[in-house]
Amino acid sequence: MSVSSATCAPLAAPDPLARIRRDVQSMHAYAVQDAAGLLKLDAMENPYALPPELARALGERLARVAINRYPGARLDDLKAALARYAGLPEGWALMLGNGSDELIGLLALACAVVQDGQPAAVVAPAPGFVMYALSAHLQGLAFHGVPLAAGFELDEAAMLAAIAQRRPALLYLAYPNNPTGTLWNADVMARLIAAQTAQGGLAVIDEAYQPFAAHSWIERVRADPAGAGSVLILRTLSKFGLAGVRIGYLMGAARLIAQIDKVRPPYNVSALNAECALFALEHADEYARQAEQIKAERAHLSADLSHQPGVTVYPSQGNMLLIRVPDAARAFAGMKARGVLVKDVSTMHPLLANCLRLTVGAASENVQMLTALRDSL
């Protein structure tokens, strides 16, 4: 006797989540804190807007961009402008990214080589920028973080041992480091780069905070171009003052950039973003003035924090300050309740226990932040 199809229970469709990698499902998404109604000092953004006359000029210029067309020759204009701004060394080339985050991902993608059954390795000091480890994981590379030494300086012996043992495809050295703000000893960095070069890997110097630092590694490259064949310098315009525009750029020997650029998606930088960046570079003196203000505020803020009972403030060459307090969770919650949002980094790494990261704001913002911190301790 046949059974009517109407009485048969439909088979449950397989869950489409099964098609998404299990390791991705187990990950935490990159967290962006809700800053609604708060003084936002958690993301190392430039606190200064453009002067009104420049803002009007930018708006008029963007209105003329042909947004019905894909980005074209203006991307080449932007690359040329960035090369002039950075002082690109002879024999080097430059590629664009949608922020430096995308370029970190593209480096992992380009270097995801399996040798002798083992995935390529990435080595970086820890604590450091979270995207080094995240990009490595997503592309199947093995990430190895090497703890920093006392005072958040490089542990040279441990770093050299990791390079010798892991033979990494990518060595990341942030100059200065995030979240500590440390501008590491240049001679130590040079020895690490030499070891990385000797074993055939790439050394990526991440200069996201270059506008606020006393030195850039590009100075070393110009002094010794022959010794920089494995060096890549990564920068972003986010800290320059264009966090909302998302422009990163990677510089290195032309033969290296030519290969890495092959994995870049076409039109990864929008016409509007490119035009914003070109406008900003044409007014680089205004952004340099803002950077000087931020550095002056950093010095004032650091001095004030050093007199706060129970607070340890660490030297910084970025637009942020790392501090240690008796109870980071309590201080963070107290500051937020008082309308100030900073970054609680105390659980990111054991070396950061009870640490908060404070973005350097404008003078009035820093006063408000100090008051909130003092009242929260």
C-alpha positions as CSV (number, residue, x, y, z in Angstrom):
1,M,0.0,0.0,0.0
2,S,1.5,3.3,-1.0
3,V,1.7,6.2,1.4
4,S,0.6,9.5,0.2
5,S,3.5,12.0,-0.2
6,A,1.4,14.5,1.7
7,T,1.8,12.5,4.9
8,C,5.6,12.1,4.6
9,A,7.5,14.4,6.9
10,P,9.9,16.5,4.9
11,L,13.6,15.8,5.5
12,A,15.4,18.5,7.4
13,A,17.9,20.4,5.2
14,P,21.5,20.2,6.4
15,D,22.6,23.3,8.3
16,P,24.5,25.6,6.0
17,L,26.7,26.6,8.9
18,A,28.4,23.2,8.4
19,R,30.0,24.7,5.3
20,I,31.8,27.4,7.3
21,R,35.1,26.4,8.8
22,R,34.8,25.1,12.4
23,D,37.8,27.2,13.4
24,V,36.1,30.3,12.1
25,Q,32.9,29.5,14.0
26,S,34.9,29.1,17.2
27,M,36.7,32.5,16.7
28,H,35.7,35.8,18.3
29,A,35.1,38.6,15.8
30,Y,37.3,41.7,16.0
31,A,35.6,43.8,18.7
32,V,34.8,47.4,18.1
33,Q,33.5,49.1,21.2
34,D,30.2,51.0,21.2
35,A,31.2,54.6,21.7
36,A,27.7,56.2,21.5
37,G,27.5,59.1,23.9
38,L,31.1,58.7,25.1
39,L,34.4,60.5,24.6
40,K,36.1,58.0,22.3
41,L,39.7,57.5,23.3
42,D,40.1,53.8,22.6
43,A,41.2,53.5,18.9
44,M,44.2,55.9,18.4
45,E,42.4,58.2,16.1
46,N,43.5,61.8,15.3
47,P,41.3,64.0,17.4
48,Y,41.5,67.0,15.1
49,A,39.1,67.7,12.2
50,L,40.1,69.6,9.1
51,P,39.8,73.4,9.3
52,P,36.4,74.5,7.9
53,E,37.9,76.0,4.7
54,L,39.7,72.8,3.9
55,A,36.7,70.7,4.7
56,R,34.6,72.7,2.2
57,A,37.3,72.3,-0.4
58,L,37.4,68.6,0.1
59,G,33.6,68.3,-0.2
60,E,33.6,70.2,-3.4
61,R,36.4,68.0,-4.8
62,L,34.7,64.7,-3.8
63,A,31.5,65.9,-5.5
64,R,33.4,65.9,-8.8
65,V,34.6,62.3,-8.5
66,A,33.0,60.0,-11.1
67,I,31.6,57.4,-8.7
68,N,29.9,55.6,-11.6
69,R,33.3,54.5,-12.8
70,Y,35.9,52.1,-11.3
71,P,39.0,53.8,-9.9
72,G,41.5,54.4,-12.6
73,A,44.6,56.5,-13.1
74,R,44.0,58.3,-9.8
75,L,45.3,55.3,-8.0
76,D,48.6,55.7,-9.8
77,D,48.5,59.4,-8.9
78,L,48.0,58.3,-5.2
79,K,50.9,55.8,-5.4
80,A,53.1,58.5,-6.8
81,A,52.1,61.0,-4.1
82,L,52.7,58.5,-1.3
83,A,56.1,57.6,-2.8
84,R,57.1,61.3,-2.7
85,Y,55.7,61.8,0.8
86,A,57.5,58.7,2.2
87,G,60.7,59.3,0.2
88,L,60.6,55.9,-1.5
89,P,64.1,54.5,-1.8
90,E,65.6,53.9,-5.2
91,G,64.7,50.5,-6.6
92,W,61.6,50.2,-4.3
93,A,57.9,50.1,-5.3
94,L,54.7,50.7,-3.5
95,M,51.3,49.0,-3.4
96,L,48.0,50.2,-1.9
97,G,45.7,48.5,0.6
98,N,42.3,49.1,2.1
99,G,44.0,50.1,5.3
100,S,47.1,48.2,6.5
101,D,44.8,45.4,7.8
102,E,44.2,44.3,4.3
103,L,47.9,44.4,3.4
104,I,48.7,42.2,6.4
105,G,46.1,39.7,5.1
106,L,47.6,39.8,1.6
107,L,51.1,39.2,3.0
108,A,49.8,36.0,4.7
109,L,48.0,35.0,1.6
110,A,51.1,35.5,-0.6
111,C,53.3,33.6,1.8
112,A,51.0,30.6,2.6
113,V,53.5,28.0,1.5
114,V,53.6,24.5,2.9
115,Q,57.1,22.9,3.0
116,D,57.8,19.4,4.2
117,G,54.2,19.1,5.3
118,Q,54.5,22.2,7.6
119,P,52.7,25.5,7.1
120,A,54.7,28.7,6.8
121,A,55.4,30.5,10.0
122,V,54.9,34.0,11.2
123,V,56.9,35.4,14.2
124,A,56.2,38.6,16.0
125,P,56.9,40.0,19.5
126,A,54.0,39.8,21.9
127,P,52.0,41.6,22.9
128,G,51.6,43.2,19.5
129,F,49.0,44.0,16.9
130,V,46.3,41.3,16.9
131,M,46.0,41.2,13.1
132,Y,49.4,39.5,12.7
133,A,48.1,36.4,14.4
134,L,44.6,36.6,13.0
135,S,45.7,36.9,9.4
136,A,48.1,34.0,9.9
137,H,45.4,31.8,11.3
138,L,42.9,32.6,8.6
139,Q,45.4,31.7,5.9
140,G,46.7,28.6,7.5
141,L,50.1,29.9,8.7
142,A,51.5,29.1,12.1
143,F,51.8,32.1,14.3
144,H,54.5,32.3,17.0
145,G,54.4,35.2,19.5
146,V,57.7,35.8,21.4
147,P,57.1,37.6,24.7
148,L,58.7,41.0,25.2
149,A,61.3,41.5,27.9
150,A,61.1,43.9,30.8
151,G,59.9,47.4,30.0
152,F,58.3,46.0,26.8
153,E,61.7,45.9,25.0
154,L,62.6,43.2,22.5
155,D,64.0,39.9,23.9
156,E,66.8,39.6,21.4
157,A,67.9,36.1,22.4
158,A,64.4,34.7,22.3
159,M,63.6,36.4,19.0
160,L,66.8,35.1,17.4
161,A,66.0,31.6,18.7
162,A,62.5,31.8,17.2
163,I,63.8,32.9,13.9
164,A,66.4,30.0,13.8
165,Q,63.8,27.4,14.9
166,R,60.7,28.5,13.1
167,R,62.4,29.9,9.9
168,P,59.4,32.3,9.5
169,A,58.2,33.5,6.1
170,L,57.2,36.7,7.8
171,L,58.8,38.5,10.8
172,Y,56.7,41.5,12.0
173,L,58.4,44.3,13.9
174,A,56.1,47.2,14.8
175,Y,58.1,50.5,15.0
176,P,56.7,51.7,17.3
177,N,54.7,48.9,18.8
178,N,51.0,48.6,19.5
179,P,49.7,48.6,22.3
180,T,52.9,49.5,24.2
181,G,54.0,52.5,22.1
182,T,57.6,51.3,22.3
183,L,60.2,52.4,19.7
184,W,62.5,49.4,20.0
185,N,66.3,49.6,19.9
186,A,67.3,50.0,16.3
187,D,70.5,47.9,16.6
188,V,68.6,45.0,18.0
189,M,66.1,45.3,15.2
190,A,68.9,45.3,12.7
191,R,70.3,42.1,14.0
192,L,66.8,40.4,13.9
193,I,66.3,41.6,10.3
194,A,69.8,40.2,9.4
195,A,68.9,36.8,10.9
196,Q,65.6,36.8,9.1
197,T,67.3,37.8,5.8
198,A,69.9,35.0,6.3
199,Q,67.2,32.3,6.4
200,G,65.3,33.7,3.4
201,G,62.3,35.3,5.1
202,L,60.7,38.7,4.8
203,A,61.0,41.3,7.6
204,V,57.9,43.6,7.8
205,I,58.4,46.9,9.7
206,D,55.0,48.1,10.6
207,E,55.1,51.9,10.9
208,A,51.4,52.6,11.6
209,Y,52.4,55.3,14.1
210,Q,55.2,56.8,12.1
211,P,53.8,60.4,12.2
212,F,54.4,60.5,16.0
213,A,57.7,58.6,16.2
214,A,61.2,60.0,16.4
215,H,62.6,57.7,13.7
216,S,61.5,55.7,10.7
217,W,63.1,52.5,9.5
218,I,63.2,54.0,6.0
219,E,66.2,56.1,7.2
220,R,68.1,52.8,7.7
221,V,67.1,51.6,4.3
222,R,68.4,54.7,2.6
223,A,71.7,54.4,4.5
224,D,72.1,50.7,3.6
225,P,69.9,49.7,0.6
226,A,71.9,46.6,0.0
227,G,71.1,45.3,3.4
228,A,67.3,45.8,3.0
229,G,66.5,43.3,0.3
230,S,64.2,41.4,2.6
231,V,62.6,44.4,4.3
232,L,59.1,45.6,3.7
233,I,57.8,48.8,5.3
234,L,54.0,48.9,6.1
235,R,52.2,52.2,6.7
236,T,48.7,53.6,7.0
237,L,47.1,57.0,6.7
238,S,44.7,56.1,9.6
239,K,46.9,57.6,12.3
240,F,47.9,60.4,9.9
241,G,44.4,61.6,10.3
242,L,42.3,59.5,7.8
243,A,41.1,56.6,9.9
244,G,37.7,56.8,8.1
245,V,39.3,56.7,4.6
246,R,41.1,53.3,4.9
247,I,44.4,53.8,3.0
248,G,47.4,51.6,3.7
249,Y,50.5,51.2,1.7
250,L,53.4,48.6,1.5
251,M,56.9,49.5,0.3
252,G,59.7,47.3,-0.6
253,A,62.1,46.1,-3.3
254,A,60.2,46.3,-6.6
255,R,60.7,42.6,-7.3
256,L,59.0,41.7,-4.0
257,I,56.1,44.2,-4.4
258,A,55.4,42.9,-7.9
259,Q,54.7,39.4,-6.6
260,I,52.7,40.4,-3.5
261,D,50.6,42.8,-5.6
262,K,49.3,39.8,-7.6
263,V,47.1,38.7,-4.7
264,R,45.6,42.2,-4.2
265,P,41.9,42.4,-5.3
266,P,41.3,44.7,-8.2
267,Y,39.9,48.1,-7.3
268,N,40.5,47.5,-3.6
269,V,40.8,51.3,-3.0
270,S,37.7,53.3,-3.8
271,A,37.8,56.4,-6.0
272,L,36.5,58.5,-3.1
273,N,39.1,57.2,-0.7
274,A,41.9,57.8,-3.2
275,E,40.7,61.4,-3.7
276,C,40.5,62.0,0.0
277,A,44.1,60.7,0.4
278,L,45.4,62.8,-2.4
279,F,43.8,65.9,-0.9
280,A,45.3,65.1,2.5
281,L,48.8,64.7,1.0
282,E,48.5,68.0,-0.8
283,H,47.8,69.5,2.7
284,A,50.4,67.4,4.5
285,D,51.6,70.5,6.4
286,E,48.2,70.7,8.2
287,Y,48.4,67.1,9.2
288,A,52.1,67.6,10.3
289,R,50.9,70.5,12.5
290,Q,48.3,68.2,14.0
291,A,50.9,65.5,14.7
292,E,53.0,68.0,16.5
293,Q,50.0,69.0,18.7
294,I,49.4,65.3,19.5
295,K,53.0,64.8,20.4
296,A,52.9,67.8,22.7
297,E,49.7,66.6,24.3
298,R,51.3,63.1,24.7
299,A,54.2,64.7,26.7
300,H,51.7,66.7,28.9
301,L,49.5,63.7,29.5
302,S,52.4,61.4,30.3
303,A,53.7,63.9,32.9
304,D,50.3,64.2,34.5
305,L,49.8,60.5,34.6
306,S,53.2,60.0,36.2
307,H,52.0,62.0,39.2
308,Q,48.8,59.9,39.7
309,P,49.1,57.6,42.7
310,G,49.0,53.9,41.7
311,V,49.6,54.6,38.0
312,T,52.6,53.5,36.0
313,V,52.9,55.1,32.6
314,Y,55.2,53.7,29.9
315,P,57.2,55.7,27.4
316,S,55.4,56.0,24.0
317,Q,56.3,57.0,20.5
318,G,52.7,56.5,19.3
319,N,49.6,58.6,19.8
320,M,48.7,56.4,22.8
321,L,49.9,55.8,26.3
322,L,50.0,52.4,28.0
323,I,49.4,52.6,31.8
324,R,49.2,50.1,34.6
325,V,46.7,50.6,37.4
326,P,45.8,48.5,40.5
327,D,42.6,47.2,38.9
328,A,42.2,47.7,35.2
329,A,38.6,46.3,35.0
330,R,37.4,48.6,37.7
331,A,39.2,51.7,36.3
332,F,37.9,50.9,32.8
333,A,34.3,50.6,34.1
334,G,34.6,53.7,36.2
335,M,35.9,55.8,33.3
336,K,33.1,54.5,31.0
337,A,30.5,55.4,33.6
338,R,32.0,58.9,33.6
339,G,31.7,59.2,29.9
340,V,35.2,58.3,28.7
341,L,35.9,55.2,26.6
342,V,39.5,53.8,26.6
343,K,40.9,50.4,25.8
344,D,41.2,47.7,28.5
345,V,44.1,45.5,27.2
346,S,44.6,43.7,30.5
347,T,43.5,40.4,29.2
348,M,45.3,40.5,25.9
349,H,48.6,39.1,27.2
350,P,50.0,38.3,30.7
351,L,52.5,41.1,30.3
352,L,49.6,43.5,30.1
353,A,48.0,42.6,33.4
354,N,46.0,45.6,34.7
355,C,47.0,47.7,31.8
356,L,44.8,50.3,29.9
357,R,45.7,52.0,26.6
358,L,44.7,55.6,26.4
359,T,44.5,57.5,23.1
360,V,46.1,60.9,23.2
361,G,43.3,63.4,22.5
362,A,43.0,67.1,22.2
363,A,43.8,69.1,25.4
364,S,40.3,69.4,26.7
365,E,39.7,65.7,26.0
366,N,42.8,64.7,27.9
367,V,41.7,66.8,30.9
368,Q,38.4,65.0,30.9
369,M,40.1,61.6,30.6
370,L,42.5,62.3,33.5
371,T,39.6,63.4,35.7
372,A,37.7,60.2,34.9
373,L,40.7,58.1,35.6
374,R,41.5,59.8,38.9
375,D,37.9,59.4,40.0
376,S,37.9,55.8,39.0
377,L,41.0,54.6,40.8
